[in-house]
Amino acid sequence: MTAPQTSEQTAARGRLRDPILNPVDRIMEMLFGLLMALSFTGAVSVAESGREELREMFIAALGCNLAWGLVDAVMYLIRTVVDRGRSLTLVRSVRSARDAEAGRALVEGSLSRGVAGMVSPTEVEAIRGRIAALPAVPARARLNGSDLLAALAIFLLVVLATFPVVVPFAVMQDVGMANNASRVIALVMLFLGGFGLGHYAGYGSWRAGLMMTALGVLLVGAIKVLGG
């Protein structure tokens, strides 16, 4: 009979549970949705846009991000299944290797160049040994509830990033003021996204924020030039 878990054990399990999306994924999906929305709001003409044109812009921006949010979520699920399938193939190959040396070669070949330089032969053998000792291997890669939640989170991040930059056009009567407010909000979001990425990567957060802001402006310009 299993002993009941203490509050400390329960808290530890919560801390060890992986987040639905890591910080980089969350920030990148938000920035992706933001840039897509900016490709629409950046085309608004202060002199020519009436309420009907702004309504059409809002619908177009939201529809675009709904579509791309769905595509991005589905591609995430596909990538997840492919990655797991590749891992299962490696596990089966290591378990069926003709000897320990061949198994170690397979493990080493699966490591990235950066990781391979930090792993000793003893550690590679330990990995091979753990793989060989696995009691069973799933027949095929499958998705689980966490994967579906992550895909939903991706979809929502892309879609929700639309609203901060288009809401000013819905609540302000003056199109010029709405355009300026939308641009300020976009610049702030770009800066915060870069700031978060820089902090996570260990770079200068402020510099990364400014670089992301400049990059976002250039990307929106490129999207407009290319007809986006």
C-alpha positions in Angstrom: 0.0 0.0 0.0 1.4 3.4 -1.0 1.9 5.9 1.8 0.0 9.1 1.5 2.0 12.0 0.1 3.0 14.9 2.3 2.3 18.5 1.3 6.0 18.9 0.6 6.0 15.9 -1.8 3.0 17.3 -3.6 4.6 20.7 -3.9 7.8 19.1 -5.2 5.8 17.2 -7.9 4.2 20.5 -9.0 7.6 22.1 -9.3 8.9 19.2 -11.4 6.0 19.2 -13.8 6.9 20.7 -17.2 5.1 23.9 -18.2 2.7 23.7 -21.1 5.0 25.9 -23.2 8.5 27.0 -22.3 9.1 30.8 -22.1 10.7 31.0 -25.6 7.7 29.3 -27.2 5.2 31.6 -25.4 7.1 34.8 -26.4 7.7 33.7 -30.0 4.1 32.8 -30.6 3.0 36.1 -29.1 5.4 38.0 -31.4 4.3 36.0 -34.4 0.7 36.9 -33.8 1.6 40.5 -33.2 3.6 40.8 -36.4 0.8 39.3 -38.4 -1.7 41.8 -36.9 0.7 44.7 -37.6 0.8 43.8 -41.3 -2.9 44.8 -41.4 -2.9 47.8 -39.0 0.2 49.2 -40.7 -1.8 49.6 -43.9 -4.5 51.8 -42.4 -4.7 55.2 -44.1 -5.5 58.0 -41.7 -6.9 60.1 -44.5 -9.0 57.5 -46.3 -10.2 55.0 -43.6 -13.8 55.2 -42.4 -15.5 53.0 -39.9 -16.4 50.4 -42.5 -12.7 50.2 -43.6 -11.6 49.8 -40.0 -14.2 47.1 -39.4 -12.9 45.2 -42.5 -9.4 45.6 -41.2 -10.3 44.2 -37.8 -12.1 41.2 -39.4 -9.2 40.6 -41.8 -6.5 40.7 -39.0 -8.5 38.5 -36.7 -9.3 36.0 -39.5 -5.7 35.9 -40.5 -4.5 35.2 -37.0 -7.2 32.6 -36.4 -6.1 30.8 -39.5 -2.3 31.0 -38.7 -2.9 30.1 -35.1 -4.7 27.0 -36.1 -1.9 26.1 -38.6 0.8 26.8 -36.0 -1.0 24.6 -33.4 -1.4 21.7 -35.9 2.2 21.9 -37.0 3.3 21.8 -33.3 1.4 18.6 -32.9 3.0 17.1 -36.0 6.4 18.2 -34.9 5.8 16.6 -31.4 4.8 13.3 -32.9 7.8 13.3 -35.3 10.2 14.1 -32.5 8.8 11.3 -30.3 8.9 8.9 -33.2 12.5 9.7 -33.8 13.3 9.1 -30.1 11.5 5.8 -30.1 13.5 4.8 -33.2 16.7 5.6 -31.4 15.7 3.7 -28.3 14.8 0.6 -30.4 18.1 0.9 -32.3 20.1 1.1 -29.1 18.3 -1.9 -27.6 18.8 -4.0 -30.7 22.4 -3.0 -31.3 24.8 -5.9 -31.8 27.0 -4.9 -28.8 27.5 -2.1 -26.3 30.0 -0.3 -28.5 27.5 0.0 -31.3 24.8 1.2 -28.9 27.2 3.9 -27.6 27.9 5.0 -31.1 24.1 5.4 -31.7 23.7 7.4 -28.5 26.7 9.7 -29.4 25.3 10.2 -32.9 22.0 11.4 -31.5 23.6 14.2 -29.4 23.9 17.7 -30.7 27.4 19.0 -31.4 27.3 21.2 -28.3 26.1 18.5 -26.0 28.4 15.8 -27.4 31.4 17.9 -26.4 30.3 17.9 -22.7 29.4 14.3 -22.3 32.1 11.8 -21.3 32.2 8.1 -22.6 31.1 7.0 -19.1 28.0 9.2 -19.3 27.3 7.9 -22.8 27.5 4.3 -21.5 25.2 5.2 -18.6 22.6 6.5 -21.1 22.9 3.4 -23.2 22.6 1.2 -20.1 19.4 3.0 -19.0 17.9 2.6 -22.5 18.8 -1.1 -22.6 17.3 -1.6 -19.1 13.9 -0.2 -20.1 11.2 -2.8 -19.4 9.2 -1.9 -22.5 9.0 0.6 -25.3 5.8 2.0 -26.8 4.8 0.6 -30.1 4.3 4.1 -31.6 4.5 7.7 -30.7 1.3 9.2 -29.3 0.0 12.6 -28.3 -1.3 13.2 -24.8 -3.5 15.8 -23.1 -0.5 18.1 -22.4 0.3 18.2 -26.1 -3.3 19.2 -26.9 -3.1 21.9 -24.2 0.1 23.2 -25.6 -1.4 23.4 -29.1 -4.4 25.2 -27.7 -2.1 27.6 -25.9 -0.2 28.3 -29.2 -3.5 29.0 -31.0 -4.7 31.4 -28.2 -1.4 33.3 -28.1 -1.4 33.9 -31.8 -5.1 35.0 -31.8 -4.9 37.1 -28.6 -1.9 39.0 -29.9 -4.2 40.5 -32.5 -6.3 42.5 -30.0 -3.9 44.9 -28.3 -3.0 46.5 -31.7 -6.5 46.6 -33.2 -8.6 47.6 -30.1 -7.5 51.3 -30.4 -9.3 51.4 -33.8 -12.4 50.1 -32.2 -12.6 52.4 -29.2 -11.2 55.7 -30.6 -13.1 57.8 -33.1 -10.0 59.6 -34.3 -8.2 57.3 -36.7 -4.9 59.2 -36.4 -4.9 58.8 -32.6 -5.9 55.2 -32.9 -3.1 54.6 -35.3 -0.5 56.2 -33.0 -1.8 54.3 -30.0 -1.7 51.0 -31.9 1.9 51.7 -32.9 3.0 52.5 -29.4 1.3 49.3 -28.0 3.1 47.3 -30.8 6.5 48.8 -29.9 6.0 48.1 -26.2 5.0 44.5 -26.9 7.9 44.0 -29.2 10.3 45.4 -26.6 8.8 43.3 -23.8 9.1 40.2 -26.0 12.7 40.9 -26.8 13.4 41.8 -23.1 11.9 38.4 -22.0 13.9 36.5 -24.6 17.1 38.3 -23.7 16.5 37.6 -20.0 15.8 33.9 -20.6 18.9 33.5 -22.8 21.2 35.4 -20.4 21.9 38.3 -22.8 21.4 41.9 -22.0 17.6 42.2 -21.6 17.4 45.9 -22.5 19.5 45.5 -25.5 17.6 42.4 -26.6 14.3 44.4 -26.2 15.6 47.2 -28.4 16.9 44.8 -31.0 13.6 43.0 -31.1 11.7 46.3 -31.5 13.9 47.3 -34.4 13.7 43.8 -36.0 9.9 43.9 -35.6 9.7 47.2 -37.5 11.9 45.8 -40.3 9.9 42.6 -40.5 6.6 44.5 -40.8 8.1 46.6 -43.5 9.2 43.5 -45.4 5.8 41.9 -45.0 4.1 45.0 -46.5 6.6 45.2 -49.3 6.0 41.5 -50.2 2.3 42.0 -50.2 1.4 40.6 -46.8 
